[in-house]
């Protein structure tokens, strides 16, 4: 069953849906033999409806969280949406299931939510960060995980977000994971994040452009970035094949 963990902030809707699910289980456990066929179809349809309602509710939560991040840091406004779009296109190009594609898209929409814990003056600083400031910024994946881990998403959103700054050779953060120890969705998000960030304006520098971004991931494929993800990203970002929905 999908839902929110913890007792606060759930509202009545999820509780009502859970009660309906409990009633459905009782009806399945003690069926009327004369109506079992009809009952089975009704239960199946009701479960599907309940699942979709919960799924829409969780997506709404994700979009609300994304809006909060964008209010905190105007320089990354729309950054998360663009990363989400590119990550989703890469995942589809790689042949991932619809479920995994949706998961990486949802994670992309809130991958910087941990920046809520970073002072605004650091996020908008027009010059290079000091060592202490950089350490504060590097804490944002763990902060994001701490926020998201209590939400029982149907996708591993919290872990994807936690790992999106990990690198193939173990030089990333916050856990120093290597290779296949990093979720594939996180490896996809990492490449999409780097490409979008380099292609866009930042407080401390102008946009470097898509060519520089492609050069970065091509140069460091296998070292920092998953080679298969890089190959896919280069395909979808090429002028001939770039989807219209991906704006870089």
C-alpha positions in Angstrom: 0.0 0.0 0.0 1.2 3.5 -0.8 0.9 6.3 1.7 2.6 8.8 3.9 4.4 7.6 7.0 4.1 9.4 10.3 1.0 10.8 11.9 1.1 14.5 10.9 0.3 16.3 7.7 -1.6 13.5 6.0 -5.1 15.0 6.0 -8.3 13.0 5.9 -8.1 11.8 2.3 -5.3 9.2 2.7 -6.9 7.9 5.9 -10.2 7.6 4.1 -8.6 5.7 1.3 -6.8 3.3 3.8 -10.2 2.6 5.5 -11.6 1.7 2.0 -8.7 -0.6 1.4 -9.3 -2.4 4.7 -13.0 -2.8 3.8 -12.0 -4.2 0.4 -9.7 -6.8 2.1 -12.6 -8.0 4.3 -14.9 -8.3 1.3 -12.2 -10.3 -0.5 -11.6 -12.6 2.5 -15.3 -13.4 3.0 -16.8 -13.4 -0.6 -20.4 -14.3 -1.4 -19.9 -17.2 -3.8 -22.8 -16.2 -5.9 -21.4 -12.8 -6.5 -17.6 -13.6 -6.5 -17.0 -12.7 -10.2 -18.7 -9.4 -9.9 -17.2 -8.7 -6.6 -13.7 -9.4 -7.9 -14.1 -7.0 -10.7 -15.5 -4.3 -8.4 -12.6 -4.8 -5.9 -10.0 -4.7 -8.7 -11.5 -1.5 -10.1 -11.7 0.1 -6.7 -8.1 -0.7 -5.8 -6.9 0.7 -9.1 -8.9 3.9 -8.5 -7.5 4.2 -5.0 -4.0 3.6 -6.2 -4.3 6.4 -8.9 -5.7 8.8 -6.3 -2.8 8.3 -4.0 -0.4 8.5 -6.9 -1.9 11.9 -7.9 -1.7 13.1 -4.4 2.0 12.2 -4.1 2.7 13.9 -7.4 1.0 17.0 -6.1 3.2 16.9 -3.0 6.3 16.7 -5.3 5.2 19.7 -7.4 4.5 21.7 -4.2 7.9 20.9 -2.8 9.5 22.0 -6.1 7.7 25.3 -6.0 9.1 25.9 -2.5 12.7 25.4 -3.6 12.3 27.7 -6.6 10.9 30.5 -4.2 14.0 30.1 -2.0 16.6 30.2 -4.9 15.6 32.3 -7.9 18.7 31.4 -9.8 17.6 27.8 -10.0 14.0 28.6 -11.0 13.0 26.1 -13.6 16.3 24.2 -13.2 14.7 21.3 -11.5 11.9 21.1 -14.2 14.5 21.1 -17.0 16.6 18.4 -15.2 13.5 16.4 -14.7 12.6 16.6 -18.4 16.1 15.7 -19.6 16.4 12.9 -17.1 13.1 11.4 -18.3 14.1 11.6 -21.9 17.4 9.9 -21.2 15.7 7.2 -19.2 13.3 6.5 -22.0 16.1 6.4 -24.6 17.8 3.8 -22.4 14.8 1.6 -22.5 13.8 1.9 -18.8 10.3 0.9 -17.8 7.5 3.5 -17.5 7.6 3.2 -13.8 11.4 3.9 -13.6 11.0 6.8 -16.0 8.3 8.3 -13.8 10.5 7.8 -10.7 13.5 9.6 -12.2 11.3 12.5 -13.4 9.7 12.9 -10.0 13.2 12.8 -8.3 14.4 15.4 -10.8 11.6 17.8 -9.8 12.8 18.0 -6.2 16.5 17.0 -6.4 17.6 20.3 -4.9 15.1 20.4 -2.1 18.0 20.1 0.4 19.0 23.6 -0.6 16.3 24.8 1.7 18.9 24.2 4.5 21.5 26.4 2.7 21.6 30.2 3.5 20.2 32.2 0.6 23.3 34.4 0.4 25.3 31.3 -0.4 22.9 30.2 -3.1 23.0 33.6 -4.8 26.6 34.5 -4.1 28.1 36.1 -7.3 31.6 34.8 -6.6 33.3 31.4 -5.9 32.3 29.9 -2.6 34.7 29.5 0.4 35.6 26.1 1.7 33.1 26.4 4.6 30.3 27.6 2.2 31.1 24.8 -0.2 30.8 22.3 2.7 27.3 23.7 3.5 26.2 23.4 -0.1 27.5 19.8 -0.3 25.3 18.9 2.6 22.1 19.5 0.5 21.7 15.9 -0.8 21.7 14.5 2.8 19.3 17.3 3.9 17.1 16.4 1.0 17.1 12.7 2.0 16.2 13.7 5.6 13.2 15.6 4.3 12.0 12.9 1.8 12.7 9.7 3.6 9.5 9.9 5.6 7.3 10.0 2.4 6.5 6.5 1.1 6.7 7.2 -2.6 6.1 4.4 -5.1 9.6 5.2 -6.4 12.9 5.4 -4.5 12.9 9.2 -4.7 14.7 9.9 -1.5 17.7 7.6 -2.4 17.8 8.9 -6.0 18.0 12.5 -4.7 20.6 11.5 -2.0 22.9 9.9 -4.6 22.6 12.5 -7.5 26.1 13.9 -6.7 27.8 10.6 -6.4 30.3 9.7 -9.1 31.4 6.5 -10.8 34.9 6.6 -9.3 33.8 7.3 -5.8 34.8 11.0 -5.8 31.3 12.2 -5.3 29.3 13.0 -2.2 27.8 12.5 0.4 28.6 8.8 0.7 31.5 8.3 -1.8 29.6 5.5 -3.6 31.1 3.9 -6.7 29.8 2.3 -10.0 26.8 0.1 -9.6 26.4 0.9 -5.9 24.8 4.1 -7.2 21.2 3.7 -8.4 20.8 3.9 -12.2 18.2 6.6 -11.8 20.7 8.6 -9.7 23.4 8.1 -12.4 20.9 9.4 -15.0 20.0 12.4 -12.8 23.6 13.2 -12.2 24.3 13.6 -15.9 21.1 15.5 -16.6 22.0 17.9 -13.6 25.5 18.6 -14.9 24.4 19.2 -18.5 21.6 21.5 -17.5 23.7 23.4 -14.9 26.5 24.0 -17.4 24.1 25.1 -20.1 22.4 27.7 -17.9 23.3 30.9 -16.1 24.6 30.8 -12.6 25.1 33.7 -10.1 28.9 33.3 -10.4 29.2 32.8 -14.2 27.3 33.1 -17.5 25.9 30.0 -19.2 28.7 27.8 -20.7 26.5 26.3 -23.4 25.4 22.9 -24.5 28.7 22.2 -26.3 30.8 22.7 -23.2 28.3 20.5 -21.2 28.6 17.7 -23.8 32.4 18.0 -23.8 32.4 17.6 -20.0 30.3 14.4 -19.9 32.1 12.9 -22.9 35.6 13.6 -21.3 34.6 12.1 -18.0 32.4 9.2 -19.0 33.4 6.1 -17.1 35.3 8.1 -14.6 32.6 10.5 -13.2 29.6 9.5 -15.2 28.0 6.3 -16.3 29.1 5.6 -20.0 25.7 4.3 -21.0 24.0 7.4 -19.6 26.5 9.7 -21.3 25.9 7.9 -24.6 22.2 8.3 -24.3 22.4 12.0 -23.2 24.6 12.8 -26.2 22.1 11.2 -28.5 19.1 13.1 -27.1 20.9 16.4 -26.9 22.1 16.3 -30.5 20.6 19.0 -32.7 19.0 16.4 -35.0 17.5 14.2 -32.3 16.9 16.5 -29.3 13.2 16.3 -28.3 11.3 19.6 -28.5 10.4 19.2 -24.8 14.0 19.4 -23.8 15.2 23.0 -23.7 18.9 23.5 -23.0 
